[in-house]
Amino acid sequence: MPVFVDPGDSILKGDVVGVIEVMKMFMNIEAPADGVFVRYLASHGESVAMGSPLAEIDTRYP
Amino acid sequence: MTQRVLVANRGEIAIRVIRACRDLGYTSIAVYSDADEGSEHVRLADESIRIGEAPASQSYLDSDRIIAAAVETHADAVHPGYGFLSENADFAERVVTDGFRWVGPPASIIRTMGDKAAARRAALGAGVPLVPGTDVIEGSAAALAAGEALGYPLLVKAVAGGGGKGIRLVAGPAELESAYDDARREVGAAFGNPDVYLERALLNVRHIEIQLLADDDGHVIHLFDRDCSLQRRRQKVVEEAPAPTLAADTRSAICESAVRLARSLGYVSAGTAEFLVDEEGGFYFIEMNTRIQVEHGVTELVTGIDIVAEQLRIAFGNKLSMCQEDVRMSGAAIEVRINAENPDFHFMGSPGTITQCVLPGGPGVRVDSGVTAGSIVQPYYDSMLAKVMTHGADRDVALARAKRALNELRIEGVITTTAFTRSLIEQDWFGAARYDTSTLESAVLNRKDS
């Protein structure tokens, strides 16, 4: 499964970094800020709880 | 020997089928995934059997496991409900080949109607009016030529699939090429068949559908119409019967067309022919659903006919219990779907545990629900929790009862669309039945802006 972004990629606020499925509905996950993508915190197909972090973005060097 | 029916579904529709089995004296057998072990449909069925893990692909959508469950429980028939495997022609065929009765039309008809281009050809052959459109389009040059002939705005639509996937609205020739490519990519990936065709986009139209019933002896009847124009992202939200603005002569012409189509197909079981109807009363066939539909209940309320029981009886070789002359519409009925979704956040699904569940009651109220207090709303399946239906001597009475019922409804623990749908049916345009297929999307947009 191709990932949306790789570690080290520069991303802008609003860039799509993933997709989440709930009850057959799909929603894009958008970056909340500009920064450098560090890593995903959930793997493909994993169930995640509401409020759990999905990815890490380093916002120090936008 | 009592008839044994495997109910290959979950939630409210599984319960609906289980209730019909109980009324007929048939034995119902529920299937459940690991996530659904404690569900209401399992509790209410006569027997139950586990079919796999929580994800639908490993349980409710796995035809091997459903067939194995039917074998193990010595079922005589399989009722697929809606969604999941209900419109999977290969599965329907296998059910029959493996010696069970299929509660639905023959696999060949499911296959024809599941292919939108083939369905259009069948309608054309039966003399049923179609939305002006093309057959499958090969290449963007051909699309441009066809678009020129057809006129804009138009829709690029997928031959396979459903649920609005692959549909692109195109305002003019400049957008057509990319819409054509996008749609082919999307449906090719989703359904393995990239074929698309073009259809004129009709504006200010209502979505009207005709409920059909047919038996093995070739008797085909209609149970009149429903208006399902209130849709969001092509998902119906509120439905009513009869269609409030349909003129009597248009009604009889559409019903007659739907019966003619079903007869030409050799249709058996319950089915629905869907049409778009414009302000002048012109009507155009869009597609046929070869299964029971979510909104069948409003038709049951106005006709007094138990459509699911008829489906089951027909599957066991019985003739229809009534002829066309026996079918009468009485009063009006409205259905509001209650979903576990957050209207304030993109209608995102809201799984969780239901802590409180108070369903409405009183005169003219019917609730088909899949949940109760303590039920877990799973993230794996669709978000519909319950259907609140009301019936009255006329539309005003049915509407007053719908408002009353939604006021009484309390579902806590998950976010629901109760307040959102209540605000819809309280709008003046709904009271005056002044809406079409674009009204709900605009209402949602205005809501965001305000």
HADDOCK unambig.tbl for C-alpha pairs under 7 A between the chains (distance, minus, plus):
assign (segid A and resid 22 and name CA) (segid B and resid 349 and name CA) 5.46 0.50 0.50
assign (segid A and resid 22 and name CA) (segid B and resid 379 and name CA) 5.43 0.50 0.50
assign (segid A and resid 22 and name CA) (segid B and resid 380 and name CA) 6.99 0.50 0.50
assign (segid A and resid 23 and name CA) (segid B and resid 349 and name CA) 5.79 0.50 0.50
assign (segid A and resid 23 and name CA) (segid B and resid 379 and name CA) 4.99 0.50 0.50
assign (segid A and resid 23 and name CA) (segid B and resid 380 and name CA) 5.37 0.50 0.50
assign (segid A and resid 23 and name CA) (segid B and resid 381 and name CA) 4.91 0.50 0.50
assign (segid A and resid 23 and name CA) (segid B and resid 382 and name CA) 4.67 0.50 0.50
assign (segid A and resid 23 and name CA) (segid B and resid 383 and name CA) 5.74 0.50 0.50
assign (segid A and resid 24 and name CA) (segid B and resid 381 and name CA) 6.50 0.50 0.50
assign (segid A and resid 24 and name CA) (segid B and resid 382 and name CA) 5.92 0.50 0.50
